């Protein structure tokens, strides 16, 4: 595999982030009669997932870190529910292992080098 090709695992993860962000955003859109200010924070986190997915597809290294921060945030807000903590922690481990494997690192580095030419 050449350094500039996106690994399949990264492509799948990007698509999942985009889907979770888009579907979550639409699902959580508050009805005007039931609007609460915390709904804005929920919508913002869904948009962050969408942004992370799109920009990881474009090879932006900062988006890789945003995606790790996004799932880490979900681990933190899962407290004190042990089952949710375990699920989010497992997802965090999977995301980190995919995004920081050597092939993914080469992909993000090559895209950064292309932009800097």
C-alpha distances in whole Angstrom, upper triangle without the diagonal:
4,7,8,7,9,8,11,13,14,14,17,18,19,21,23,24,25,27,28,29,31,32,34,35,37,38,40,41,45,48,50,53,51,49,49,47,45,43,42,40,38,37,36,34,33,32,30,28,27,27,24,22,22,21,18,17,18,16,19,19,23,22,20,23,26,24,25,28,29,28,30,33,33,34,36,38,38,41,43,42,40,38,37,36,34,32,31,30,28,26,26,24,22,21,21,19,16,16,17,14,12,9,11,13,10,10,14,14,13,15,18,17,17,20,22,22
4,5,6,9,10,13,15,15,15,18,20,19,21,24,24,25,27,29,30,31,33,34,35,37,39,40,42,45,48,50,53,51,49,49,47,45,43,42,40,39,37,36,34,33,31,29,28,27,26,23,22,22,20,18,16,16,14,18,18,22,21,20,23,25,24,25,28,29,29,31,33,34,34,37,39,39,42,44,43,42,40,38,37,36,34,32,32,30,28,27,26,23,22,22,20,17,17,17,15,12,9,11,12,9,9,12,12,10,12,15,14,14,17,19,18
4,6,8,9,13,15,13,15,18,18,18,21,23,23,24,26,28,28,30,32,33,34,36,37,38,40,43,46,48,51,49,47,46,45,42,41,39,37,36,35,33,31,31,29,27,25,25,24,21,20,20,18,15,15,14,12,15,15,18,18,17,20,22,21,22,25,26,27,28,31,32,32,34,36,37,39,42,41,40,38,36,35,34,32,30,30,28,26,25,24,22,20,19,18,16,14,14,13,10,7,9,9,5,6,9,8,6,9,12,11,11,15,16,16
4,6,9,12,14,13,13,17,17,16,19,21,21,21,24,26,26,27,30,31,31,33,35,36,38,41,44,46,49,47,45,45,43,41,39,37,36,35,33,31,30,29,27,25,24,23,21,19,18,17,15,13,12,11,9,13,13,17,17,16,19,21,20,22,25,25,26,28,30,31,32,34,36,37,39,42,41,40,39,36,35,34,32,30,30,29,26,25,25,22,20,20,19,16,15,15,15,13,9,10,10,7,5,8,9,6,7,10,10,9,12,14,14
4,6,9,12,10,10,14,15,14,16,19,19,20,22,24,24,25,28,29,30,32,33,35,36,40,43,45,48,46,44,44,42,40,38,37,35,34,32,31,29,27,26,24,22,22,21,19,17,16,15,13,11,11,10,14,15,18,17,16,19,21,20,21,24,25,25,27,29,30,31,33,35,35,38,41,39,38,37,34,34,33,30,29,29,27,24,24,23,21,19,19,18,15,14,15,14,13,9,9,11,9,6,10,11,9,9,13,13,12,15,18,18
4,6,8,7,7,10,11,11,13,15,16,16,19,20,21,22,24,26,27,28,30,31,33,36,39,41,44,42,40,40,39,36,35,33,32,30,29,27,25,24,23,21,19,18,18,15,13,13,13,10,8,10,8,12,13,16,14,13,17,18,16,18,21,21,21,24,26,26,27,30,31,32,35,37,36,35,33,31,30,29,27,25,25,23,21,20,20,17,15,16,15,12,11,13,12,12,8,7,10,9,6,8,11,10,10,13,14,14,16,18,19
4,5,5,6,9,10,11,13,14,16,17,19,20,21,23,24,26,27,29,30,31,33,37,40,42,45,43,41,40,39,37,35,34,32,30,29,28,26,24,24,22,19,19,19,16,14,15,15,11,10,13,11,14,14,17,16,14,17,19,16,17,21,21,20,23,25,25,26,29,30,30,33,35,34,33,31,29,28,27,24,23,23,21,19,19,18,15,13,14,13,9,10,11,10,10,7,6,10,10,8,10,13,13,13,16,17,17,19,21,23
4,5,5,6,9,10,11,12,14,15,16,18,20,21,22,24,25,27,28,30,32,35,38,41,43,41,40,39,38,36,34,33,31,29,28,28,25,23,23,22,19,19,19,17,14,15,16,13,11,14,13,16,17,19,17,15,19,20,17,18,22,21,20,23,25,25,25,29,30,29,32,35,33,32,29,27,27,26,23,22,22,20,17,18,18,14,13,15,13,10,11,14,12,13,10,10,13,13,11,13,16,16,16,19,21,20,22,25,26
4,5,5,6,9,10,11,12,14,15,16,18,20,21,22,24,26,26,28,30,33,36,39,41,39,38,37,36,33,32,31,29,27,26,26,23,21,22,20,17,17,18,15,13,15,15,12,11,15,14,16,16,18,15,13,16,17,14,15,19,18,17,19,22,21,22,25,26,26,29,31,29,28,26,24,24,22,19,19,19,16,14,15,14,10,10,12,10,6,8,11,10,12,10,9,12,14,12,13,16,17,17,19,21,22,23,25,27
4,5,5,6,9,10,10,12,14,15,16,18,20,21,22,24,25,26,28,32,35,37,40,38,36,35,34,31,30,29,27,25,24,23,21,19,19,17,14,15,15,12,10,12,12,8,8,11,10,12,12,14,12,10,13,14,12,13,16,16,15,18,20,20,21,24,25,25,28,31,29,28,26,24,24,23,20,19,19,17,14,14,14,11,9,11,10,7,7,10,10,12,9,7,10,12,9,10,14,14,14,16,18,19,19,22,24
4,5,5,6,9,10,11,12,14,15,16,18,20,21,23,24,25,27,31,34,36,39,37,35,35,34,31,29,29,27,25,24,23,21,19,19,17,14,14,14,12,9,10,11,8,7,10,10,13,14,16,13,12,16,16,13,15,19,18,17,20,22,22,23,26,27,27,30,32,31,30,28,26,26,25,22,20,21,19,16,17,17,14,12,14,14,10,10,14,14,15,12,10,13,14,11,12,16,16,14,17,20,19,20,23,24
4,5,5,6,9,10,10,12,14,15,16,18,20,21,22,24,26,29,32,35,37,35,34,34,33,30,28,28,26,24,23,23,20,18,18,17,14,14,15,13,10,12,14,11,10,14,14,16,17,18,15,13,17,17,13,15,18,17,16,19,21,20,21,24,25,25,28,30,28,27,25,23,23,22,19,18,19,17,14,15,16,12,11,14,13,10,11,15,15,17,14,12,16,17,14,15,19,19,18,21,23,23,23,26,28
4,5,5,6,9,10,10,12,14,15,16,18,20,20,22,24,27,30,33,35,33,32,31,30,27,26,25,23,21,20,20,17,15,16,14,11,11,13,10,8,11,12,9,9,13,13,14,14,15,12,10,13,13,10,11,15,13,12,15,17,16,18,21,22,21,25,27,25,25,23,20,20,19,16,15,16,14,11,12,13,10,8,11,11,8,9,12,13,16,14,11,14,16,14,14,18,19,17,19,22,22,22,25,27
4,5,5,6,9,10,11,12,14,15,16,18,20,21,22,26,29,31,34,32,30,30,29,26,24,24,22,20,19,18,16,14,14,12,9,9,10,8,4,7,8,6,6,10,10,12,13,14,10,9,13,12,9,12,15,13,13,16,18,17,19,22,23,23,26,29,27,27,25,22,22,22,19,17,19,17,14,14,16,13,10,13,14,11,10,14,15,17,15,12,15,16,13,13,17,17,15,17,21,20,20,23,25
4,5,5,6,9,10,10,12,14,15,16,18,19,21,25,27,30,33,31,29,30,29,26,24,24,22,20,19,19,16,14,14,14,10,9,11,10,6,8,11,10,8,12,13,15,16,17,13,13,16,15,12,15,17,15,15,19,20,19,21,24,24,24,27,30,28,28,25,23,23,23,20,18,20,19,15,16,18,15,13,16,17,13,13,17,18,20,18,15,18,20,16,16,20,20,18,21,24,23,23,26,28
4,5,5,6,8,10,10,11,14,15,16,17,20,23,26,29,31,29,28,27,27,24,22,22,21,18,17,17,15,12,13,13,9,9,12,10,7,10,13,11,11,15,16,17,17,18,14,13,16,14,11,13,16,13,12,16,17,16,18,21,20,20,24,26,24,24,22,19,20,19,16,15,17,15,12,13,15,13,11,14,15,13,13,17,18,21,19,16,19,21,18,18,22,23,21,23,26,25,25,28,30
4,5,5,6,8,10,10,12,14,15,16,18,21,24,27,29,27,25,25,24,22,20,19,17,15,14,14,11,9,10,9,5,6,8,7,5,8,10,9,10,13,14,14,15,15,11,11,13,11,8,11,13,10,10,14,14,13,16,18,18,19,22,25,23,24,22,18,19,19,16,14,16,16,12,13,15,13,10,14,15,13,13,16,18,21,19,16,18,21,18,17,21,22,20,21,24,24,23,26,29
4,6,5,6,8,10,10,12,14,15,17,20,23,26,28,26,25,25,24,22,20,19,18,15,14,14,12,9,9,9,6,4,7,8,5,7,10,10,10,13,14,15,16,16,12,13,15,13,11,14,15,13,13,17,17,16,19,22,21,22,25,28,26,27,25,21,22,23,20,18,20,19,16,16,19,17,14,17,19,16,15,19,21,23,21,18,20,22,19,18,22,22,20,21,25,24,23,26,28
4,5,5,6,8,10,11,12,14,15,19,22,25,27,25,24,24,24,22,19,19,18,15,14,15,13,10,11,12,9,7,11,11,9,10,14,13,13,16,18,18,20,19,16,16,18,16,13,16,18,14,14,18,18,17,19,22,21,21,25,27,25,26,23,20,22,22,18,17,20,19,15,17,20,17,15,19,20,18,18,21,23,25,23,20,23,25,22,21,25,26,23,25,28,27,27,30,32
4,6,5,6,8,10,10,11,14,17,20,23,25,23,22,22,21,19,16,17,16,12,12,13,10,7,9,10,7,7,11,11,9,12,15,14,15,18,19,19,20,19,15,16,17,14,12,14,15,12,12,15,15,13,16,18,17,17,21,23,21,22,20,17,18,19,16,14,17,17,13,15,18,16,14,17,19,17,17,21,23,26,24,21,23,26,23,22,26,27,25,26,29,29,28,31,33
4,6,5,6,9,10,10,12,15,19,21,24,21,20,20,19,17,14,14,13,10,9,10,8,4,6,7,5,4,8,9,8,10,13,13,14,17,18,18,19,17,14,15,16,13,11,14,14,11,12,15,14,13,17,19,17,18,22,24,23,24,22,19,20,21,18,16,19,19,15,16,19,18,15,18,21,19,18,22,24,26,25,22,24,26,23,22,25,26,24,25,28,28,26,29,32
4,5,5,6,9,10,11,15,17,20,23,21,20,20,20,18,15,15,15,12,10,11,11,7,7,10,8,6,10,12,10,11,14,15,15,18,20,19,21,20,16,18,19,16,15,18,18,15,16,19,18,17,20,22,20,21,25,27,26,27,25,22,23,24,21,19,22,22,19,20,23,21,19,22,24,22,21,25,26,29,27,24,26,28,25,24,27,28,25,26,30,29,27,30,33
4,5,5,6,8,10,14,16,19,21,20,19,20,20,18,15,16,16,12,11,13,12,8,10,13,10,9,13,14,13,14,18,18,18,21,23,23,24,23,19,20,22,19,16,19,20,16,16,20,19,17,20,22,20,20,24,26,24,25,23,20,22,23,20,18,22,22,18,20,23,21,19,23,25,23,22,26,28,31,29,26,28,30,27,26,30,31,28,29,33,32,31,34,36
4,6,5,6,8,12,15,18,20,17,16,17,17,15,12,13,12,9,8,10,9,6,9,11,9,9,13,14,13,15,18,19,19,22,23,23,24,22,19,20,20,17,15,18,17,14,14,17,16,14,17,19,16,17,21,23,21,23,21,17,19,21,18,16,20,20,17,18,22,20,19,22,24,22,22,26,28,31,30,26,28,31,28,27,30,31,29,30,33,33,31,34,37
4,6,5,6,10,13,15,18,16,14,15,15,13,10,10,11,8,6,8,9,5,7,10,10,9,12,14,14,15,17,19,20,21,23,22,24,22,19,20,21,17,16,19,18,15,16,19,17,16,19,20,18,19,23,25,23,25,24,20,22,24,21,19,22,23,20,21,24,23,21,24,26,25,24,27,29,32,31,27,29,32,29,27,30,32,29,29,33,32,30,33,36
4,6,5,9,11,14,17,15,14,16,17,16,12,13,14,11,9,12,12,9,10,14,13,12,15,17,16,17,20,21,22,24,26,25,27,25,22,23,24,21,19,22,22,18,19,22,20,19,22,24,21,22,25,27,25,28,26,22,25,26,23,22,25,26,22,24,27,26,24,27,29,27,27,30,32,35,33,30,32,34,31,30,33,34,31,32,36,35,33,36,38
4,6,8,11,14,16,14,14,15,16,15,11,13,14,10,9,13,13,10,12,15,14,14,17,19,18,19,22,23,24,26,28,27,29,27,23,25,25,22,20,23,22,18,19,22,20,18,21,22,19,20,23,25,23,25,23,20,22,24,21,20,24,24,21,23,26,25,23,27,29,27,27,31,33,36,34,31,33,35,33,31,35,36,33,34,38,37,36,39,41
4,6,9,12,14,11,11,11,12,11,7,9,10,7,7,10,11,9,11,14,14,14,17,19,19,20,23,24,25,27,28,27,28,26,23,24,24,21,20,22,21,17,18,20,18,16,20,20,17,18,21,23,21,24,22,19,21,24,21,19,23,24,21,23,26,25,24,27,29,28,28,31,33,36,35,32,33,36,33,32,35,36,34,34,38,37,36,38,41
4,7,9,12,10,9,11,12,11,8,9,11,9,7,11,12,10,12,15,15,15,17,20,20,21,23,25,26,27,29,28,29,27,24,26,26,22,22,24,23,19,21,23,20,19,23,23,20,21,24,26,25,28,26,23,25,27,25,23,26,28,25,26,29,28,26,29,32,30,30,33,35,38,37,34,35,38,35,33,36,37,34,35,39,38,36,39,41
4,6,8,6,5,8,10,10,7,9,11,10,9,13,14,13,15,18,18,18,21,23,23,24,26,28,29,31,33,31,32,30,27,29,29,25,24,27,25,21,23,25,22,20,24,24,20,22,24,26,25,28,27,24,26,29,26,25,28,30,27,28,31,31,29,32,35,33,33,36,38,41,40,37,38,41,38,36,39,41,38,38,42,41,39,42,44
4,5,5,6,9,12,13,10,12,15,14,13,16,18,17,18,21,22,21,24,26,27,27,30,31,32,34,36,34,36,33,30,32,32,29,28,30,29,25,26,29,25,24,27,27,24,25,28,29,28,31,30,27,29,32,29,28,32,33,30,31,35,34,33,35,38,37,36,39,42,45,44,40,42,44,41,39,43,44,41,41,45,44,42,45,47
4,5,5,9,11,13,11,12,16,15,14,17,20,19,20,23,24,23,25,28,29,29,31,33,34,35,37,36,37,34,32,34,34,30,30,32,30,27,29,30,27,26,30,29,26,27,29,31,30,33,33,30,32,34,32,31,34,36,33,34,38,37,35,38,41,39,38,42,44,47,46,42,44,46,43,41,44,46,42,43,46,45,43,45,48
4,6,9,12,14,12,15,18,17,17,20,22,21,22,25,26,26,28,31,31,32,34,36,37,38,40,39,40,37,35,37,36,33,32,34,32,29,30,32,29,27,31,30,26,28,30,30,30,33,33,30,32,35,33,32,35,37,35,35,39,39,37,40,43,42,41,44,46,49,48,45,46,49,46,44,47,49,46,46,49,49,46,49,52
4,7,10,11,10,12,15,14,15,18,19,19,20,23,24,24,27,29,29,30,33,34,35,37,39,37,38,35,33,34,34,30,30,31,29,26,27,29,25,24,27,26,23,24,26,27,26,30,29,26,28,31,29,28,32,33,31,32,36,36,34,37,40,39,38,41,44,47,46,42,44,47,44,42,45,47,44,44,48,47,45,47,50
4,7,9,7,9,12,12,12,15,17,17,18,21,22,22,24,26,27,28,30,32,33,35,36,34,35,32,30,32,31,27,27,29,27,24,25,27,23,22,26,25,21,23,25,26,26,29,29,26,28,31,29,27,31,32,30,31,34,34,33,35,38,37,36,39,42,45,44,40,42,44,42,40,43,44,41,41,45,44,42,44,47
4,5,6,8,10,10,11,14,15,16,18,20,21,22,24,25,27,28,30,31,33,34,36,34,34,31,29,31,29,26,26,27,25,22,24,24,21,20,23,22,18,20,22,23,23,27,27,24,25,29,27,25,28,31,29,29,33,33,31,33,36,36,35,37,40,43,43,39,40,43,41,39,42,43,41,40,44,44,41,44,47
4,5,6,7,9,10,11,14,15,16,18,20,21,22,24,26,27,28,29,31,32,34,31,32,28,27,28,27,23,24,25,22,20,22,23,19,19,22,20,17,20,21,23,23,27,27,24,25,28,27,25,27,30,28,28,31,32,30,31,35,34,33,35,39,41,41,38,38,41,39,36,39,41,38,38,41,42,39,41,44
4,5,5,7,9,10,11,13,14,16,17,19,20,21,23,25,26,27,29,31,32,29,29,26,24,26,24,21,21,22,20,17,19,19,16,15,18,17,14,16,18,19,20,23,23,20,21,24,23,21,24,26,24,24,28,29,27,28,32,31,30,33,36,39,39,35,36,39,37,34,37,39,37,36,40,40,38,40,43
4,5,5,6,9,10,11,12,14,16,17,18,20,22,23,24,26,28,29,30,28,29,26,24,25,24,21,21,22,20,17,19,20,16,16,19,18,15,17,19,21,21,24,24,20,22,25,23,21,24,26,24,24,28,28,26,28,31,31,29,32,35,38,38,34,35,38,36,33,36,38,35,35,39,39,36,39,42
4,5,5,6,9,10,10,12,14,15,16,18,20,21,22,24,26,27,28,26,27,23,21,24,23,19,19,21,19,16,18,19,16,16,20,19,16,19,21,23,23,26,26,22,23,26,24,22,25,27,24,24,28,28,26,27,31,30,28,31,34,37,36,33,33,36,34,31,34,36,33,33,36,36,34,36,39
4,5,5,6,9,10,11,13,14,15,16,19,20,21,22,25,26,27,24,24,21,19,21,20,16,17,18,15,13,15,16,12,13,16,15,13,15,18,20,20,23,23,19,20,23,22,19,21,24,21,21,24,25,23,24,28,27,26,28,31,34,34,30,31,34,32,29,32,34,31,31,35,35,32,34,38
4,5,5,6,9,10,11,13,14,16,17,19,20,21,23,25,26,24,24,21,19,21,20,16,16,17,15,12,14,15,12,11,15,15,12,14,17,19,19,21,21,17,18,21,19,17,20,22,19,19,23,23,21,23,26,26,24,27,30,33,33,29,30,33,31,29,32,34,31,31,35,35,33,35,38
4,5,5,6,9,10,11,12,14,16,17,18,20,22,23,24,23,23,21,18,20,20,16,16,18,16,13,15,17,14,14,18,18,15,17,20,23,22,25,24,20,21,24,21,19,22,24,21,21,24,24,22,24,27,26,24,27,30,33,32,29,30,32,30,28,31,32,29,29,33,33,31,33,36
4,5,5,6,9,10,10,12,14,15,16,18,20,21,22,20,21,18,15,18,17,13,14,16,14,11,14,15,13,13,17,17,15,17,20,23,23,25,24,21,21,24,22,19,21,23,20,20,23,23,20,22,25,24,23,25,28,31,30,27,27,30,28,25,28,30,27,27,30,30,28,30,33
4,5,5,6,9,10,11,13,14,15,16,19,20,21,19,19,16,14,15,15,11,11,13,11,8,10,12,9,10,13,13,12,14,17,20,20,22,21,17,18,20,18,15,17,19,16,16,20,20,17,19,22,21,20,22,25,28,28,24,25,28,26,23,26,28,26,26,29,30,28,30,33
4,5,5,6,9,10,11,13,14,16,17,19,20,19,19,17,14,16,16,12,11,14,13,9,11,14,12,11,15,16,14,16,19,22,21,23,22,18,19,21,18,15,18,20,16,16,20,19,17,19,22,21,20,23,25,28,27,24,25,28,25,23,27,28,25,26,29,29,27,30,33
4,5,5,6,9,10,11,12,14,15,17,18,17,18,15,13,15,15,12,11,15,13,10,13,16,14,14,18,18,17,19,22,25,24,26,25,21,22,24,21,18,21,22,19,18,22,21,18,20,23,21,20,23,26,28,27,23,24,27,24,22,25,26,23,23,27,27,25,27,30
4,5,5,6,9,10,10,12,14,15,16,14,15,12,9,12,11,8,8,11,10,7,11,13,11,12,16,16,16,18,21,24,23,25,24,20,20,22,20,17,19,20,17,16,19,19,15,17,20,19,17,20,23,25,24,21,21,24,22,19,22,24,21,21,25,25,23,25,28
4,5,5,6,9,10,11,12,14,15,14,15,13,9,11,11,8,7,10,10,7,9,12,11,11,15,16,16,17,20,23,22,23,22,18,19,20,17,14,17,17,14,13,17,16,13,15,18,16,15,18,20,23,22,19,20,23,20,18,21,23,20,21,25,25,23,26,29
4,5,5,6,9,10,11,13,14,14,15,14,10,12,14,11,9,13,13,11,13,16,15,15,18,20,19,21,24,27,26,27,25,22,22,23,20,18,20,20,17,17,20,18,15,18,20,18,16,20,22,24,23,19,21,23,20,18,22,23,20,20,24,24,22,25,28
4,5,5,6,8,10,11,12,11,12,11,8,10,12,9,9,13,13,11,13,16,16,16,19,21,20,22,25,28,28,29,27,24,24,25,23,20,21,22,18,18,20,19,16,18,20,18,16,19,21,23,22,18,19,21,18,16,19,20,17,18,21,21,19,22,24
4,6,5,6,9,10,10,9,10,8,5,7,8,6,6,9,10,9,11,14,14,15,17,19,19,21,24,27,26,27,26,22,22,23,20,17,19,19,16,14,17,16,12,14,16,14,12,15,18,20,19,15,16,18,16,13,17,18,15,16,20,20,18,21,24
4,6,5,6,9,10,10,11,11,7,8,11,9,8,11,13,11,12,15,16,16,19,21,21,22,25,28,27,27,26,22,23,23,20,18,19,19,15,15,17,15,12,14,16,13,12,15,17,19,18,14,16,18,15,13,17,18,15,17,20,20,19,22,24
4,6,5,7,9,9,12,12,8,10,13,11,11,14,16,14,16,19,19,20,22,24,24,25,29,31,30,31,29,26,26,27,24,21,23,23,19,19,21,19,15,17,19,16,14,18,20,21,19,16,17,18,15,13,17,17,14,15,19,18,17,20,22
4,5,5,6,6,8,8,6,8,11,10,10,13,14,14,16,18,19,20,22,24,25,26,29,32,31,32,31,27,27,27,25,22,23,23,20,19,21,19,15,17,19,16,13,16,18,19,17,14,15,16,13,11,14,15,11,12,16,15,13,16,19
4,5,5,5,7,8,5,6,10,9,9,12,14,13,15,17,18,19,21,23,24,25,28,31,30,30,29,26,25,25,23,20,21,21,17,16,18,16,12,13,15,12,10,13,14,16,14,10,12,13,10,8,12,13,10,12,15,15,14,17,19
4,5,8,10,12,9,10,13,13,12,15,17,16,18,20,22,22,24,26,27,28,31,34,33,33,31,28,28,28,25,23,24,23,19,19,20,18,15,16,17,14,12,15,16,17,14,11,13,14,10,10,13,13,10,13,15,14,14,18,19
4,6,9,11,9,11,14,14,14,17,18,18,20,22,23,24,26,28,29,30,33,36,35,35,34,31,30,31,28,25,26,26,22,21,23,21,17,18,19,16,14,16,18,18,15,13,14,14,10,9,12,11,8,10,13,11,11,14,16
4,6,9,8,8,12,13,13,15,17,17,19,21,22,24,25,27,28,30,32,35,35,34,33,30,29,29,27,24,25,24,21,20,21,19,16,16,17,14,11,13,14,14,12,9,10,10,7,5,8,8,5,7,10,10,10,13,15
4,6,6,7,9,10,11,13,15,16,18,19,20,22,24,25,26,28,31,34,33,33,32,29,28,29,27,24,24,24,21,19,20,19,16,16,17,15,12,13,16,16,15,11,11,12,10,6,9,10,7,7,11,11,10,12,15
4,5,5,7,9,10,11,13,14,16,17,19,21,22,23,25,27,29,32,32,31,31,28,26,27,25,22,22,22,20,17,18,18,14,13,15,13,10,11,13,14,13,10,9,11,9,6,8,10,9,7,11,13,12,13,16
4,5,5,6,9,10,10,12,15,15,16,19,20,21,22,24,27,30,30,30,30,27,25,26,25,21,21,22,19,17,18,18,14,14,16,15,12,13,16,17,17,13,12,14,13,9,11,14,12,10,14,15,14,15,18
4,5,5,6,9,10,10,12,14,15,17,19,20,21,23,25,28,28,28,28,24,23,24,22,19,19,20,17,15,17,16,12,13,15,14,10,12,15,17,16,13,13,15,13,10,13,15,12,12,16,16,15,17,20
4,5,5,7,9,10,11,12,14,16,17,19,20,22,24,27,27,26,26,23,21,22,20,17,17,17,14,12,14,13,9,9,12,10,7,9,12,14,13,10,10,13,11,9,12,14,13,12,16,17,16,18,21
4,5,5,6,9,10,10,12,14,15,16,18,20,22,25,25,25,25,22,20,21,20,16,16,17,15,12,13,14,10,9,13,12,9,10,14,15,16,13,12,15,14,11,13,17,15,14,18,19,18,19,23
4,5,5,6,9,10,10,13,14,15,16,18,21,24,24,24,24,21,19,21,19,16,16,17,15,12,15,15,11,11,15,14,11,13,17,19,19,15,15,18,17,14,16,19,17,16,20,21,19,21,24
4,5,5,6,8,10,11,13,14,16,17,20,23,22,22,21,18,17,18,16,13,14,14,11,9,12,12,8,9,12,11,9,12,15,17,17,14,14,18,16,14,17,19,17,17,21,22,21,23,26
4,5,5,6,9,10,11,12,14,16,18,21,21,20,20,17,15,16,15,11,11,12,10,7,9,10,7,7,10,11,9,10,14,16,17,14,14,18,17,15,17,20,19,19,22,24,23,24,28
4,6,5,6,9,10,10,12,14,16,19,20,20,20,17,15,17,16,12,12,14,12,9,12,13,10,10,14,14,12,14,17,20,21,17,17,21,20,17,20,23,21,20,24,25,24,25,29
4,5,5,7,9,10,11,13,15,18,18,19,18,15,14,16,14,11,12,14,11,9,13,13,10,12,15,15,13,16,19,22,22,18,19,22,21,19,21,24,22,22,26,27,25,27,30
4,5,5,6,9,10,11,14,16,16,16,15,12,11,12,11,7,8,10,7,6,10,10,8,10,13,13,13,15,17,21,21,18,19,22,21,19,22,25,24,24,27,28,27,29,32
4,5,5,6,9,10,12,15,15,15,15,12,10,12,12,8,8,11,9,6,10,12,10,10,14,15,14,15,18,21,22,19,20,23,23,21,23,26,25,25,28,30,28,30,33
4,5,5,6,9,11,14,14,15,16,12,11,13,13,9,10,13,12,10,13,15,13,14,17,18,17,18,22,25,26,22,23,26,25,23,25,28,27,26,30,31,30,31,35
4,5,5,6,9,12,12,13,13,9,8,11,10,6,9,11,10,9,13,14,13,14,17,18,18,19,22,26,26,23,24,27,26,24,27,30,28,28,32,33,32,33,37
4,6,5,7,10,10,10,11,8,5,8,8,5,6,9,9,8,11,13,13,13,16,18,18,19,22,25,26,23,24,28,27,25,28,31,30,29,33,34,33,35,38
4,5,6,9,10,11,13,10,8,11,12,9,9,13,13,11,14,17,16,16,19,21,20,21,24,27,29,26,26,30,29,27,29,33,31,31,34,36,34,36,39
4,5,8,9,11,12,9,8,12,12,10,11,15,14,13,17,18,18,19,22,23,22,24,27,30,31,28,28,32,31,29,32,34,33,32,36,37,36,37,41
4,6,6,8,9,6,5,9,9,8,10,13,13,13,15,17,17,18,21,22,23,24,27,30,31,28,29,33,32,30,33,36,34,34,38,39,38,39,43
3,5,7,9,8,6,10,12,11,11,15,15,15,17,20,20,20,23,25,25,26,29,32,33,31,31,35,34,33,35,38,37,36,40,41,40,42,45
4,6,9,8,8,11,13,12,13,16,17,17,19,22,22,23,25,27,27,28,31,34,36,33,34,38,37,35,38,41,40,39,43,44,43,45,48
4,6,6,6,9,10,11,12,14,16,16,18,20,21,22,24,26,27,28,30,34,35,32,33,37,36,35,38,40,39,39,43,44,43,45,48
4,6,5,6,9,10,10,12,14,15,16,18,20,21,22,24,25,26,28,32,33,31,32,36,35,34,37,39,39,39,42,44,43,44,48
4,5,5,6,9,10,11,12,14,15,17,18,20,21,23,24,26,27,31,32,30,31,35,34,33,36,38,38,38,41,43,42,44,47
4,5,5,6,8,10,11,12,14,15,16,18,20,21,22,24,26,29,30,28,29,33,32,31,34,36,35,35,39,40,39,41,44
4,6,5,6,8,10,10,12,14,15,16,18,20,21,22,24,28,29,26,27,31,30,29,32,35,34,34,37,39,38,39,43
4,6,5,6,9,10,11,12,14,15,16,18,20,21,22,26,27,25,27,30,30,29,32,34,34,34,37,39,38,40,43
4,5,5,6,9,10,11,12,14,15,17,18,20,21,25,26,24,25,29,28,27,30,32,32,32,36,37,36,38,41
4,5,5,6,9,10,10,12,14,15,16,18,20,23,24,22,23,27,26,25,28,30,29,29,33,34,33,35,38
4,5,5,6,9,10,10,12,14,15,16,18,22,23,21,22,25,25,24,27,29,29,29,32,34,33,35,38
4,5,5,6,9,10,11,12,14,15,17,20,21,19,21,24,24,23,26,29,28,29,32,33,33,35,38
4,5,5,6,9,10,11,12,14,15,19,20,17,19,22,22,21,24,26,26,26,29,31,30,32,35
4,5,5,6,8,10,11,12,14,18,19,16,17,21,20,19,22,25,24,24,27,29,29,30,33
4,6,5,6,9,10,11,12,16,17,15,16,20,20,19,22,24,24,25,27,29,29,31,34
4,6,5,6,9,10,11,15,15,13,15,18,18,18,21,23,23,24,26,28,28,30,32
4,6,5,6,8,10,14,14,11,13,16,16,15,18,20,20,20,23,25,25,27,29
4,5,5,6,8,12,13,11,11,15,15,14,16,19,19,19,22,24,24,26,28
4,6,6,6,10,11,10,11,14,15,15,17,19,20,20,23,24,25,27,29
4,6,6,9,9,7,10,12,12,12,15,17,17,18,21,22,23,25,27
4,6,9,9,6,7,10,10,9,12,14,14,15,18,19,20,21,24
4,6,8,6,6,10,10,10,11,14,15,15,18,20,20,21,24
4,6,5,6,9,10,11,12,14,16,17,18,20,22,23,25
4,5,5,6,9,10,10,12,14,15,16,18,20,21,23
4,5,5,6,9,10,11,12,14,15,16,19,20,21
4,5,5,6,8,10,11,12,14,15,17,19,20
4,5,5,6,8,10,11,12,14,16,17,19
4,6,5,6,9,10,10,12,14,15,17
4,5,5,6,9,10,11,13,14,16
4,6,5,6,9,10,11,12,15
4,5,5,6,9,10,11,13
4,5,5,6,9,10,11
4,5,5,6,9,10
4,5,5,6,9
4,5,5,6
4,5,6
4,6
4
